[in-house]
């Protein structure tokens, strides 16, 4: 299968690589991701000049990437790959984000969330990792989750960390 690349948001260079035909099942995915990334960038002061590649993959590709880069031989929902620092001025190359369709769809179903809401959360989460945020300690996790909640609230996406109603 050939990956398809399409440009994304206007003020940012968001390039989408469609590496799985499964994403055609959710045709608004690119728009959802671009909107989430734009909101996240604005929230941390990156209004313009952002350069980012987003690969929309399947679980097999995510398993391969997760095994190669994290030593975990299983698919995952989102992976972030920071770019090395560049001395050039202008566009800020943050790196790449890969998102796995089947895992995102399964998690959304299991959590009783709309696919688009879960996808927006994962796009924001991956973007924040590229921007230097992490959740290795409890304090870092609280800081990152609070920022995710604020960004998602701007997009009318419910708090992804709130307890679910039975």
BALUM-438708 format. One record per residue: residue number from 1; residue in three letters; chain; z, y, x of N, C-alpha, C in turn. Coordinates in pm, whole numbers. Each point is the difference from the previous one (the first is absolute). Example, Ala and Ser with C-alpha at 12.3 -4.5 7.8 and 13.67 -1.06 7.14 Angstrom:
! residues 2
{node 1, ALA, A, {780, -569, 1319}, {0, 119, -89}, {0, 120, 90}},
{node 2, SER, A, {-72, 105, -35}, {6, 119, 82}, {73, 109, -77}},
***
This chain:
! residues 166
{node 1, UNK, A, {0, -118, 84}, {0, 118, -84}, {0, 124, 89}},
{node 2, UNK, A, {-83, 95, -32}, {-8, 124, 76}, {100, 101, -56}},
{node 3, UNK, A, {71, 66, 88}, {91, 106, -42}, {-83, 124, -32}},
{node 4, UNK, A, {43, 73, -102}, {-68, 123, -38}, {91, 116, 35}},
{node 5, UNK, A, {-57, 107, 55}, {79, 117, 38}, {-45, 118, -86}},
{node 6, UNK, A, {100, 71, -54}, {-30, 119, -80}, {96, 111, 41}},
{node 7, UNK, A, {-49, 125, 6}, {89, 111, 31}, {95, 25, -116}},
{node 8, UNK, A, {115, 62, 32}, {102, 24, -102}, {19, 146, -33}},
{node 9, UNK, A, {124, 48, 7}, {39, 133, -47}, {-68, 112, 77}},
{node 10, UNK, A, {-13, 115, -66}, {-73, 114, 56}, {68, 66, 120}},
{node 11, UNK, A, {128, 35, -10}, {65, 72, 108}, {50, -93, 110}},
{node 12, UNK, A, {-9, -127, -22}, {41, -99, 98}, {-114, -98, 19}},
{node 13, UNK, A, {-12, -55, 119}, {-100, -103, 25}, {63, -136, -28}},
{node 14, UNK, A, {-10, -43, -124}, {51, -132, -40}, {-121, -90, -13}},
{node 15, UNK, A, {-11, -94, 90}, {-111, -95, -5}, {50, -133, -52}},
{node 16, UNK, A, {-67, -49, -103}, {36, -127, -60}, {-94, -109, 48}},
{node 17, UNK, A, {58, -108, 47}, {-76, -120, 36}, {36, -105, -105}},
{node 18, UNK, A, {-96, -36, -82}, {23, -99, -105}, {-34, -137, 58}},
{node 19, UNK, A, {103, -74, 39}, {-19, -128, 68}, {12, -119, -95}},
{node 20, UNK, A, {22, 26, -128}, {11, -107, -98}, {-59, 46, -133}},
{node 21, UNK, A, {-80, -86, -59}, {-57, 30, -132}, {105, 1, -109}},
{node 22, UNK, A, {118, -55, 27}, {107, -2, -101}, {37, 140, -46}},
{node 23, UNK, A, {-18, 99, 86}, {37, 137, -36}, {-84, 56, -113}},
{node 24, UNK, A, {-115, -62, -29}, {-81, 45, -114}, {72, -27, -132}},
{node 25, UNK, A, {102, -86, 2}, {80, -25, -120}, {87, 119, -37}},
{node 26, UNK, A, {24, 87, 95}, {80, 123, -22}, {-83, 118, 50}},
{node 27, UNK, A, {-100, 42, -78}, {-97, 99, 48}, {56, 138, 33}},
{node 28, UNK, A, {119, 33, -47}, {59, 131, 30}, {85, -1, 127}},
{node 29, UNK, A, {1, -110, 72}, {90, -14, 115}, {-21, 108, 106}},
{node 30, UNK, A, {-123, 30, 34}, {-25, 102, 102}, {52, 136, -43}},
{node 31, UNK, A, {-21, 34, -126}, {49, 127, -53}, {153, 4, 2}},
{node 32, UNK, A, {65, -110, -40}, {146, -9, -1}, {54, 19, 142}},
{node 33, UNK, A, {-60, -68, 95}, {45, 8, 140}, {-21, 140, 55}},
{node 34, UNK, A, {-118, 57, -21}, {-30, 134, 52}, {98, 103, -56}},
{node 35, UNK, A, {29, -10, -128}, {93, 93, -64}, {141, -17, 58}},
{node 36, UNK, A, {42, -124, 21}, {133, -27, 56}, {10, 50, 144}},
{node 37, UNK, A, {-102, -23, 79}, {-1, 45, 140}, {2, 152, 6}},
{node 38, UNK, A, {-79, 64, -85}, {-4, 147, -2}, {138, 57, -36}},
{node 39, UNK, A, {68, -59, -98}, {134, 47, -39}, {100, -23, 114}},
{node 40, UNK, A, {-9, -116, 64}, {91, -30, 111}, {-23, 96, 116}},
{node 41, UNK, A, {-126, 25, 33}, {-32, 91, 110}, {54, 141, -29}},
{node 42, UNK, A, {-19, 47, -122}, {49, 133, -37}, {153, 5, 8}},
{node 43, UNK, A, {66, -108, -39}, {146, -3, 1}, {60, 10, 139}},
{node 44, UNK, A, {-75, -44, 101}, {53, 8, 137}, {-72, 107, 82}},
{node 45, UNK, A, {-77, 86, -68}, {-61, 114, 67}, {-133, -25, 68}},
{node 46, UNK, A, {-70, -106, -35}, {-133, -26, 54}, {-104, 32, -108}},
{node 47, UNK, A, {-26, 127, -18}, {-87, 45, -108}, {-148, -27, 26}},
{node 48, UNK, A, {-45, 12, 127}, {-142, -14, 31}, {-19, -74, 132}},
{node 49, UNK, A, {-122, -48, 17}, {-38, -55, 129}, {51, -140, 30}},
{node 50, UNK, A, {35, -76, -100}, {52, -133, 19}, {-114, -101, 8}},
{node 51, UNK, A, {5, -90, 97}, {-102, -103, 18}, {68, -136, -11}},
{node 52, UNK, A, {-45, -81, -97}, {67, -125, -31}, {-101, -100, -54}},
{node 53, UNK, A, {11, -126, 42}, {-84, -106, -53}, {87, -94, -84}},
{node 54, UNK, A, {-51, -35, -117}, {72, -89, -90}, {-85, -123, -27}},
{node 55, UNK, A, {50, -116, 40}, {-72, -124, -24}, {59, -68, -122}},
{node 56, UNK, A, {-86, -24, -98}, {40, -71, -121}, {-43, -145, 19}},
{node 57, UNK, A, {98, -84, 30}, {-24, -137, 44}, {48, -100, -103}},
{node 58, UNK, A, {-20, -128, 32}, {55, -108, -80}, {117, -60, 77}},
{node 59, UNK, A, {67, -95, -62}, {119, -58, 63}, {-32, -75, 129}},
{node 60, UNK, A, {-117, -61, 9}, {-33, -73, 123}, {-12, 96, 117}},
{node 61, UNK, A, {-67, 113, -20}, {-12, 100, 107}, {137, 57, 35}},
{node 62, UNK, A, {84, 23, -100}, {134, 52, 25}, {85, -102, 76}},
{node 63, UNK, A, {-17, -128, -30}, {72, -104, 74}, {-40, 2, 147}},
{node 64, UNK, A, {-129, 12, 26}, {-50, 4, 137}, {57, 121, 74}},
{node 65, UNK, A, {-6, 116, -61}, {51, 123, 62}, {152, -9, 22}},
{node 66, UNK, A, {71, -48, -102}, {146, -11, 9}, {40, -97, 111}},
{node 67, UNK, A, {-73, -109, 13}, {28, -97, 105}, {-29, 59, 138}},
{node 68, UNK, A, {-114, 65, 12}, {-40, 56, 130}, {93, 111, 46}},
{node 69, UNK, A, {36, 91, -88}, {73, 120, 42}, {150, -7, -22}},
{node 70, UNK, A, {45, -88, -90}, {144, -7, -27}, {57, -140, 20}},
{node 71, UNK, A, {-86, -97, 33}, {47, -135, 24}, {46, -73, -125}},
{node 72, UNK, A, {-44, 47, -117}, {39, -63, -127}, {-126, -56, -65}},
{node 73, UNK, A, {-10, -132, -5}, {-120, -66, -48}, {1, -13, -152}},
{node 74, UNK, A, {0, 114, -67}, {-2, 5, -146}, {-60, 134, -43}},
{node 75, UNK, A, {-56, 5, -119}, {-53, 129, -46}, {114, 97, -30}},
{node 76, UNK, A, {-32, 126, -3}, {97, 104, -35}, {-72, 105, -83}},
{node 77, UNK, A, {73, 91, -58}, {-62, 99, -88}, {-67, 115, 75}},
{node 78, UNK, A, {66, 53, 103}, {-55, 115, 72}, {38, -9, 147}},
{node 79, UNK, A, {-93, 39, 85}, {24, 10, 143}, {-49, 136, 48}},
{node 80, UNK, A, {73, 58, 92}, {-38, 130, 59}, {-20, -18, 149}},
{node 81, UNK, A, {-107, 62, 50}, {-34, -8, 141}, {-16, 141, 54}},
{node 82, UNK, A, {104, 55, 64}, {-9, 136, 53}, {-106, 12, 109}},
{node 83, UNK, A, {-68, 114, 0}, {-97, 30, 105}, {73, 54, 122}},
{node 84, UNK, A, {-55, -23, 118}, {62, 60, 119}, {-13, 153, -8}},
{node 85, UNK, A, {93, 72, 58}, {-8, 146, -2}, {-129, 48, 67}},
{node 86, UNK, A, {-62, 100, -61}, {-124, 56, 55}, {25, 145, 41}},
{node 87, UNK, A, {-52, 42, 114}, {21, 137, 46}, {-85, 103, -74}},
{node 88, UNK, A, {-104, -44, -71}, {-92, 95, -66}, {67, 72, -116}},
{node 89, UNK, A, {-44, 122, -22}, {49, 77, -114}, {-88, -30, -120}},
{node 90, UNK, A, {43, 43, -118}, {-78, -22, -120}, {57, -115, -80}},
{node 91, UNK, A, {-85, -95, -34}, {43, -112, -82}, {109, -80, 70}},
{node 92, UNK, A, {94, -43, -77}, {112, -77, 50}, {-23, -146, -37}},
{node 93, UNK, A, {-44, -82, 94}, {-24, -142, -24}, {135, -70, -4}},
{node 94, UNK, A, {43, -38, -121}, {128, -67, -15}, {-10, -150, 24}},
{node 95, UNK, A, {-108, -61, -41}, {-14, -143, 17}, {-66, -65, -118}},
{node 96, UNK, A, {36, -125, -23}, {-62, -81, -104}, {107, -63, -88}},
{node 97, UNK, A, {-37, -20, -126}, {86, -71, -95}, {-84, -111, -61}},
{node 98, UNK, A, {57, -120, -6}, {-65, -113, -67}, {87, -40, -119}},
{node 99, UNK, A, {-66, -25, -114}, {71, -38, -122}, {-64, -128, -55}},
{node 100, UNK, A, {83, -98, -34}, {-48, -129, -47}, {2, -12, -152}},
{node 101, UNK, A, {-116, -24, -57}, {-16, 1, -145}, {91, -101, -72}},
{node 102, UNK, A, {-10, -127, 37}, {73, -102, -76}, {150, 21, 3}},
{node 103, UNK, A, {54, 37, 115}, {144, 24, 9}, {41, 120, -84}},
{node 104, UNK, A, {-78, 106, 5}, {31, 119, -81}, {-3, -36, -148}},
{node 105, UNK, A, {-103, -73, -42}, {-12, -38, -142}, {115, -90, -43}},
{node 106, UNK, A, {34, -98, 83}, {109, -92, -32}, {133, 74, -8}},
{node 107, UNK, A, {29, 86, 98}, {125, 75, -1}, {9, 91, -122}},
{node 108, UNK, A, {-109, 65, -34}, {0, 88, -119}, {33, -81, -126}},
{node 109, UNK, A, {-64, -116, -14}, {29, -87, -116}, {147, -43, -1}},
{node 110, UNK, A, {48, -49, 114}, {138, -49, 10}, {102, 110, -28}},
{node 111, UNK, A, {-32, 122, 38}, {92, 113, -16}, {-22, 74, -132}},
{node 112, UNK, A, {-98, -44, -78}, {-28, 63, -129}, {-49, 143, 13}},
{node 113, UNK, A, {-79, 26, 105}, {-51, 135, 26}, {-151, 3, -17}},
{node 114, UNK, A, {-54, 114, -39}, {-147, 12, 3}, {-50, -13, 144}},
{node 115, UNK, A, {-114, -65, 17}, {-60, -18, 132}, {-13, 134, 71}},
{node 116, UNK, A, {-48, 102, -70}, {-23, 132, 62}, {130, 61, 52}},
{node 117, UNK, A, {109, -17, -72}, {129, 55, 46}, {46, -70, 128}},
{node 118, UNK, A, {-11, -131, 2}, {42, -74, 119}, {-91, 34, 119}},
{node 119, UNK, A, {-129, 13, -26}, {-95, 36, 104}, {31, 138, 56}},
{node 120, UNK, A, {30, 96, -86}, {34, 136, 46}, {124, -6, 89}},
{node 121, UNK, A, {99, -78, -40}, {122, -13, 80}, {-33, -56, 138}},
{node 122, UNK, A, {-80, -106, 6}, {-32, -61, 129}, {-84, 93, 88}},
{node 123, UNK, A, {-88, 78, -61}, {-79, 97, 77}, {92, 105, 61}},
{node 124, UNK, A, {94, 52, -78}, {97, 97, 50}, {85, -64, 109}},
{node 125, UNK, A, {47, -121, -23}, {84, -70, 96}, {-73, -17, 134}},
{node 126, UNK, A, {-123, -49, -6}, {-78, -19, 121}, {-28, 131, 72}},
{node 127, UNK, A, {-30, 104, -76}, {-26, 132, 58}, {124, 53, 71}},
{node 128, UNK, A, {116, -15, -62}, {124, 49, 62}, {29, -74, 131}},
{node 129, UNK, A, {-30, -128, 5}, {15, -73, 126}, {-88, 62, 108}},
{node 130, UNK, A, {-123, 33, -34}, {-90, 63, 98}, {51, 137, 43}},
{node 131, UNK, A, {78, 62, -85}, {51, 135, 26}, {135, 0, 70}},
{node 132, UNK, A, {45, -118, 42}, {123, -8, 78}, {123, -43, -77}},
{node 133, UNK, A, {-12, -26, -128}, {115, -46, -79}, {13, -151, 13}},
{node 134, UNK, A, {124, -48, -12}, {23, -143, 12}, {121, -37, -84}},
{node 135, UNK, A, {31, -129, -6}, {115, -47, -77}, {72, -111, 75}},
{node 136, UNK, A, {12, 18, 131}, {69, -99, 83}, {152, 9, -15}},
{node 137, UNK, A, {51, 119, -25}, {144, 16, -23}, {22, 43, -145}},
{node 138, UNK, A, {122, -12, -46}, {33, 41, -137}, {-28, 149, -22}},
{node 139, UNK, A, {35, 82, 98}, {-23, 146, -13}, {-150, 30, -6}},
{node 140, UNK, A, {-79, -65, 85}, {-146, 21, -2}, {-59, -46, -132}},
{node 141, UNK, A, {49, -114, -50}, {-50, -53, -127}, {31, 96, -115}},
{node 142, UNK, A, {120, 53, -2}, {37, 94, -107}, {-87, 125, 6}},
{node 143, UNK, A, {-23, 50, 121}, {-82, 121, 17}, {-144, -25, -46}},
{node 144, UNK, A, {-57, -114, 42}, {-137, -32, -35}, {-14, -26, -150}},
{node 145, UNK, A, {93, -75, -57}, {-5, -29, -144}, {15, 126, -84}},
{node 146, UNK, A, {86, 92, 42}, {16, 126, -73}, {-131, 79, 1}},
{node 147, UNK, A, {-66, 5, 115}, {-127, 70, 10}, {-106, -69, -86}},
{node 148, UNK, A, {-4, -133, 2}, {-94, -73, -85}, {24, 32, -147}},
{node 149, UNK, A, {126, 1, -42}, {32, 32, -139}, {-51, 139, -38}},
{node 150, UNK, A, {24, 98, 87}, {-42, 138, -27}, {-153, 9, -11}},
{node 151, UNK, A, {-70, -63, 92}, {-147, 4, -2}, {-53, -68, -125}},
{node 152, UNK, A, {52, -117, -30}, {-47, -74, -117}, {33, 73, -130}},
{node 153, UNK, A, {113, 68, -5}, {34, 79, -119}, {-105, 109, -24}},
{node 154, UNK, A, {-51, 59, 107}, {-107, 100, -14}, {-126, -60, -62}},
{node 155, UNK, A, {-17, -131, 17}, {-116, -71, -54}, {29, -66, -134}},
{node 156, UNK, A, {119, 25, -55}, {45, -60, -126}, {10, -152, 10}},
{node 157, UNK, A, {35, -49, 120}, {23, -143, 22}, {151, -21, -2}},
{node 158, UNK, A, {49, -91, -84}, {145, -24, -7}, {59, -46, 133}},
{node 159, UNK, A, {127, 24, 17}, {74, -37, 120}, {-17, -149, 29}},
{node 160, UNK, A, {-66, -34, 111}, {-22, -143, 28}, {126, -75, 43}},
{node 161, UNK, A, {106, 74, 31}, {124, -63, 46}, {106, -7, -111}},
{node 162, UNK, A, {-31, 54, -117}, {95, -4, -110}, {11, -143, -53}},
{node 163, UNK, A, {120, -37, -41}, {15, -136, -59}, {-90, -13, -121}},
{node 164, UNK, A, {-60, -119, -12}, {-89, -26, -114}, {81, -38, -122}},
{node 165, UNK, A, {-54, 39, -114}, {61, -40, -127}, {-36, -147, -26}},
{node 166, UNK, A, {95, -80, -49}, {-31, -142, -27}, {-96, -19, -115}},
***
